């Protein structure tokens, strides 16, 4: 879907064969670049990373078309670095149900719910960030 020249859902340019994809990571924001780096380091060619550039209005039709092209993907994860109750998860989880085909696992990968958006410690933040990126690939 585009508005002018701006795409709302960015398809993973590294995917050569959509039938080889077993897991799709959906995300928005800077976590995309961390996922790209992790995929390259791990050489995970069976994982596609799809970036949503605009969440509202939700690009349901476009996302459904993209997910449909990965017909052998059994897992679809929403990955966010914000705590579960603060990022886009609550919005995404309500809208994505119509785009995920029956039999596919759809789940959240990110920080648990909390009262504050930040842990208050750079060391803890980095540890949590590494853990959520690892969870997306395991």
Backbone torsions as a table, in degrees:
resi	resn	phi	psi	omega
1	UNK	NA	137.2	179.5
2	UNK	-130.5	150.2	169.7
3	UNK	-120.5	108.8	-170.4
4	UNK	63.9	-121.7	178.0
5	UNK	-101.3	3.9	-174.4
6	UNK	-92.1	121.6	178.7
7	UNK	-86.5	138.4	-179.2
8	UNK	-90.1	-27.5	177.5
9	UNK	-127.3	117.8	-177.2
10	UNK	-98.1	119.3	-179.7
11	UNK	-79.0	142.9	-179.2
12	UNK	-63.9	114.2	-178.1
13	UNK	-72.3	-14.6	-177.3
14	UNK	-81.9	-10.9	-175.8
15	UNK	-77.7	118.3	177.7
16	UNK	-91.9	-41.8	-176.8
17	UNK	-128.0	102.1	-179.5
18	UNK	-57.0	-25.3	179.9
19	UNK	-73.1	-13.4	179.2
20	UNK	-87.0	-7.3	-176.1
21	UNK	-81.5	129.4	179.2
22	UNK	-111.4	-20.2	-180.0
23	UNK	-141.2	140.4	176.8
24	UNK	-119.0	127.8	175.8
25	UNK	-103.7	119.6	175.9
26	UNK	-101.0	138.8	-179.8
27	UNK	-157.3	176.0	175.2
28	UNK	-148.7	142.0	176.7
29	UNK	91.2	-161.8	-171.1
30	UNK	-72.4	-18.0	177.8
31	UNK	-60.2	-23.0	176.9
32	UNK	-54.4	-45.4	-177.1
33	UNK	-69.4	-33.2	175.9
34	UNK	-69.4	-37.5	177.1
35	UNK	-66.8	-41.0	177.0
36	UNK	-59.5	-45.9	-179.8
37	UNK	-63.6	-43.0	180.0
38	UNK	-64.5	-40.1	179.1
39	UNK	-64.0	-41.2	178.8
40	UNK	-64.7	-44.6	179.8
41	UNK	-63.5	-37.7	-177.8
42	UNK	-88.0	-9.6	-176.6
43	UNK	54.1	46.5	-178.2
44	UNK	-88.2	82.5	-176.5
45	UNK	-77.5	-7.6	-179.7
46	UNK	-93.9	7.9	-177.9
47	UNK	-119.0	129.6	175.2
48	UNK	-104.6	144.7	177.6
49	UNK	-118.1	119.5	-178.3
50	UNK	-114.6	128.3	-177.3
51	UNK	-108.4	126.4	174.6
52	UNK	-92.5	118.2	-178.6
53	UNK	-88.9	-19.6	177.5
54	UNK	-141.6	129.7	-178.4
55	UNK	-95.2	-27.6	-179.4
56	UNK	-132.2	131.4	-5.3
57	UNK	-66.4	144.5	-175.3
58	UNK	-64.6	126.5	-177.6
59	UNK	-80.7	60.7	-174.0
60	UNK	-56.8	-49.4	-177.0
61	UNK	-62.3	-46.3	-178.2
62	UNK	-64.9	-42.8	179.0
63	UNK	-66.4	-38.1	177.3
64	UNK	-61.8	-42.4	177.5
65	UNK	-62.0	-44.0	-179.1
66	UNK	-65.8	-48.0	179.6
67	UNK	-63.5	-33.6	177.4
68	UNK	-64.0	-28.3	178.7
69	UNK	-71.6	-18.8	176.6
70	UNK	-101.5	63.1	-171.6
71	UNK	-65.5	-20.4	-179.9
72	UNK	-95.7	-1.4	177.4
73	UNK	-72.5	123.0	-178.6
74	UNK	-97.5	-18.2	-176.5
75	UNK	-125.6	135.6	174.8
76	UNK	-129.8	122.5	-177.7
77	UNK	-116.4	138.7	167.3
78	UNK	-95.3	122.8	-178.0
79	UNK	-114.2	126.0	176.2
80	UNK	-144.1	151.8	-179.7
81	UNK	-92.6	-17.0	177.3
82	UNK	-72.1	157.8	173.2
83	UNK	-58.1	154.2	-173.9
84	UNK	-55.8	-35.4	-177.7
85	UNK	-88.6	5.0	-177.0
86	UNK	-122.0	-21.7	-178.8
87	UNK	-90.1	-157.1	-175.5
88	UNK	-81.2	-6.6	-173.9
89	UNK	-51.5	-48.5	-177.4
90	UNK	-60.0	-38.7	177.6
91	UNK	-71.7	-48.8	-177.8
92	UNK	-60.8	-45.6	-176.1
93	UNK	-61.8	-30.0	177.5
94	UNK	-74.9	-33.5	-174.6
95	UNK	-94.0	-23.1	-173.4
96	UNK	-78.7	-19.4	-177.4
97	UNK	-53.5	-33.2	-179.0
98	UNK	-77.3	-16.9	-176.6
99	UNK	-102.6	-15.8	-180.0
100	UNK	-92.4	121.1	-177.8
101	UNK	-72.4	151.7	179.5
102	UNK	-55.3	139.5	178.2
103	UNK	94.6	-6.2	178.0
104	UNK	-98.4	141.1	177.6
105	UNK	-84.4	124.5	176.1
106	UNK	-121.5	123.8	-179.0
107	UNK	-148.7	168.8	-178.4
108	UNK	-93.3	137.7	171.6
109	UNK	-128.6	118.3	-179.9
110	UNK	168.7	-167.2	180.0
111	UNK	-73.0	150.3	177.2
112	UNK	-71.1	169.6	177.0
113	UNK	-60.8	145.4	175.9
114	UNK	-159.4	168.1	-177.2
115	UNK	-80.1	-22.4	-176.8
116	UNK	-121.9	143.1	179.3
117	UNK	-70.7	-20.6	-178.0
118	UNK	-122.0	148.8	179.9
119	UNK	-75.7	-21.5	-179.7
120	UNK	89.7	0.4	-179.1
121	UNK	-137.4	123.7	179.1
122	UNK	-62.9	-38.2	179.3
123	UNK	-62.4	-45.4	178.9
124	UNK	-67.3	-40.8	177.7
125	UNK	-56.6	-48.3	-179.7
126	UNK	-63.1	-38.5	178.7
127	UNK	-65.0	-44.8	178.5
128	UNK	-65.2	-40.5	-179.8
129	UNK	-63.2	-44.3	178.2
130	UNK	-62.7	-39.2	179.9
131	UNK	-65.8	-41.6	-178.1
132	UNK	-72.0	-34.9	176.0
133	UNK	-66.5	-41.6	177.2
134	UNK	-61.9	-42.4	-180.0
135	UNK	-61.7	-34.8	179.6
136	UNK	-64.3	-25.2	-176.3
137	UNK	-105.2	-5.7	-178.5
138	UNK	-102.8	NA	NA
